[in-house]
Amino acid sequence: MIYHLQKKVIRICGISVFLVFSAIFALIFSIGKNQLNQAMDALTDRISENNGIFPEFEGDGPFPKMGKMPDFMTEETPFATRFFTVCFDEKGNIAKADIEFVSSVTETLAGEYGAEAYRRGKERGWMENYRYKMYEGELGKTVVFVDGSMSRFMFQRVLLAAGIVLVVSMVIIWLAAVVFSRRAVKPMAESFEKQKQFITDANHELKTPLTLILTNLDILEAEVGKNEWLSDIRSEGERMNALVNQLVLLARMDEDRSNLDCRMFSLSDMVKEAVSEFQMMAEYRGKQLTARIAPGIRYRGDETSIHRVIWILLDNAVKYCDKAGRIHVVLEERKHPVLYVENTYANVENIRLERLFDRFYREDKARTSPGGFGIGLAIAKAIVKSHRGEISAYNKGGNNIGFKTVLK
């Protein structure tokens, strides 16, 4: 139980960190891509505004400054920027391809790039490693292509570095979560161990006097005969003995699943035998018990524990079914074996179905009605859960309550 709780804490922490870091990486990517596009668009704008070349310099010196420039542009930018332009006539045919400022592109390749950009019809975009802009030039529609290979390469390197940092950070945080999760669940683990120790001690402390009481009752009944007072003592002693046994069983079910003796057995035969056992009890109480059991259903699990689940559900149905009511049991094979146990119960609308599996929960809060201790369904749930199955209660409509058990 504690191990599963620790795993859950680590899993939640891991998922949360992954989502946060994924959002951070997506934000870095979005901002970086936007900045890259803005920088490349600033270059295409400068060239398009000057009809296909960088504007003339103004001022003195070997590298006089241009007018107002973006922050990332320097006097060297015109010499470092590789670009070419493609002009189209009114009919959309290529009129001119200027490759003076680029060495790796031929006129033919420039024409192919220009034709593709013209076909797309978008003002801006990327074509391989070239950022382009389409504008109205002196000769007609003109497309300027600026080489952005170095900028894109640097952007990819930044993304790679950010990704590595984020992944390493995630691993470090995950390892820290593993360490701190042990501390986080330590108080619960200690409390759980104390609870198990208390139940074990209570079992030892109560078993001896209960056994002594029941043994002395046998002697008294043999000497003075049975009477009302001795019968009451025996009844309450046996109830207390049953409660102690159930508490010990529940404590064991909270332990690791490795304690289960799993083997293949016939679930159909087990349910059929259990129904036969309760048939006479139901008839004696004036209730009708019917069953529809699919043959040949086999299941791998702890045979004793699964038998206990079936027994608890049938005992619960017979015990709480209305007078002259009906109990119906269904076992069928879907993706997994599914067991339904339904019975008539007039007060079903007032039952909080989600609480039926809570330990010691009973609808009769005064606990004046005869019956169990409100622990049987909790044991059934613990057993089914230890087999990685599911058990739930449902209102079938009208005056019927049912329990669905899926064994996986």
C-alpha positions, 0 to 999 in steps of 0.5 A: 500500500505504501509502495503504491502510494509512493509510486503515485506521488512520484508519478504525479510529480513526474507528470507535472514536471514534464508538463511544465517543462514541455510548456517552457520548451514550447514557449522557448521555441515559439519566442525563438521562432518569432524572433528569428522570423522578425530578424529575417523579415527586417532584412527582407524589408530593408532590401525590398524598400531599396528595390532589391539591394541594401540602401546606400550608406550615409556619412563618412568613413570606409563603412559609413552608417545607414540610417536608423537600423534594427539593433541586430544590424551592424556596418557588416550586415550588408556584406554578410547577408546573402540574398537574390531577387526574382522579378515577374512580368504582368503575365507571371513569367520570370523577367529577371533573376538577380544573383549578384549577392549570392554564390551558391544559387544559379539563375535556374535555381533562383527561377525555381524558387521564385516560381514556387513563391509566386505559386504560393501567393503568400507575402512572406514565408520560408523556402528551405533555408531562405526567408522570402518576401513578395512585393511590388517592384519597379518591374512588377512583382518581385520576390527577395530571398535572404539566406537564413541558414546560419540563423536557423542553425544557431536557433536549432543549437539554442533549442538543442541546448535548451532541450538538454538543460530541460531534460537534465533538470527533469531527471534531477527533479525526478530523482529528488522526487524519488528521495523526498517521496520516501520522506513524504510517505514515511509518517503514513508508513509508520502509522500504517505499520502501527495500525497493523501492529495494533491489529496483530496485538489485538488479535493475540490479546482477544483470541485467548480470552475469547477461546477461553470463554467459548471453551468454558461455555461448552463445559457449562452447557454440558453441566447445566444444559443450554439456556437463554443466557448461555446462548446469548454469551455464545452468540456474542462471543462468536460475533467478537471472534468473527470480527477479530478474524475479519480485522486480521484478514483485512490487515493482511489484504493491505499488504503486498500482492506477492502474498497471493497464491495465484493459480488457474481455476474454474471460476464458473464451478466456484460460483456455481458451488457458492450459489448452491451453498446459499440456495437453501439459506435463501429459501429458508428465509423466504427469498428466491435465488436464481443464477445465470452462469456461463460455463468454462470461465477460468481465472488466474488468481488466489482461489481462497481469496476469490471464493471469499469475495463471492461468499461475501457478496452472496451473504450480503445479498441474502442478508439484506434482500427484502422479505420474499425478495429476489436475488440474481447472480450472473457470471459472464466473460467479456474482456475479463470475467464479470460477476453481477450479484443483484437483490431487491432492496426497498430502501436503495434510493437512500443508500450512498452507494459510494460509501458501501465499501468503507470500513465499518460503514453501515446504513444503520448508524445506530447499529441496532439491526442484526447483521455484519460489522460493515467490514465484509464489503471492505474486505471484498474490495481489498481482495479484488483490488489486490487482483487489480480488478474493480468492484462497484455498487449500482442502483439498477432502478426500482428497488434493486441494488447490485454489485459488479465485480470485474476480475483482471 
